[in-house]
């Protein structure tokens, strides 16, 4: 079961500090999870500059120039944020009993473990 999913609030726990122009300590929502590469794209984190070749659309307007967008970051460099304390935390799984249409079923559910001082 995945520890981090699309839409989760995560915090960057490694890398350069914000005072040095890095992203460590910043929080953002997960836009995309790249499972094969073990990477996630986080909103507002790890901006890169991309040069796009100038072209034309069918209407005749010019496209291209310099664009900035979020690049993937390794999944080990982010931690899920506990919704109660707003601090990074570890993720656990537990088995809950779910009853639907009179049928009881065991389902694994994610939960935020107790967050420490700073993770």
N, C-alpha and C positions, 0 to 999 in steps of 0.2 A: 504494500500500500504506500502511496506517495506521501512524503512528509510535507512537501510544499506543492500547492496547487494554484491554478490560475485564480486571481482575485484575492489571494491571501495578502495580508500586510506583513512585510518582512523588513528587517534592518540589516544593513551591511556591517559585518563584524570584523573584517580585515581590510588591509590596504592603507593608503595614505590618509592621514587625518584631514578633517575639513579645513583646518588652519593652513595646511600645506596644499590645498587645492584638491584634495581627494574626496572620497564619498563615505569614509568610515563614520558610522553613527547615523547616517541618513536613513529615513524610513520611506517606503513606497509600496504601491500595490504591484503584484505580479501581473504582467501583461500576457506573457507567454512562457511555457515550459518546454524546453528542448530536451526530451527524454534521452535520446541517443547520445547527446553530447554532455549530459549532466549539467546543463546550464539553464538559467532563467533570465528573462528580460524584465527589468523592473522600471516602473514609471518614474522618470526624473533622475535615474541613476546611470552612471557610466555613459555619458554623452560622448559621441564621436562625430567628427566632421567628415562628410562624404561629398566629394566633388562629382557632380552629375553633368554629363556632356550635354551641351546645348542642342536642343531639337525643336521641332515644330509640331504643334497639334494640328488636327484637321481644320480648326478654325483659323489657324495662322498665328496664334500666340506662341511666344517663345517659352520653352521650358529649360530647366537646367540651372546650374549655378552651384552654390555651396549650401548644403543642407546639414542639419544636425539631428541625430536621432539616437535612441538608446541602443547600446550594444549588449550582447549577452554577457552575464557574469556567472562564474562557476557557482554551483548550488551549495558548495561547502563554505562559501564566503558570505552567505546570508543566513539569518536565523529568523524563525517565525516569531512574531510579536504577540505576547499574551494580551488578549483583549481587555482584561481587567486592569493590569498594572502598566500596560503600554511599554513593557520592557522585553528584550529578546528572551526567548525561552526554548526549551527542548520540547519535542513532540513525542507523545506516547500514543499507544493504541489500546483500546479495551473492547471487550465483547459485551454488547448490549442486546437485550431481548426486545424485539420489535414485533408488535401484533398488528397484522393487517388482514382484514376480512376474516377474522377468527383464526388465522394461522400465525403461530408464534415462530419467529425466525431469529437466529443469531447473526448479528451484524457487527463487523469491526468498525469502530468509530475513532477518529482522531480526537485528542484532547491536549491542551497545553499543560505541561508539567509545571510545578512551582518554579517561578523564575527567581534566580539568585540576585546578588548585588548587581554585578555586571557580567554578562556572558560574552 
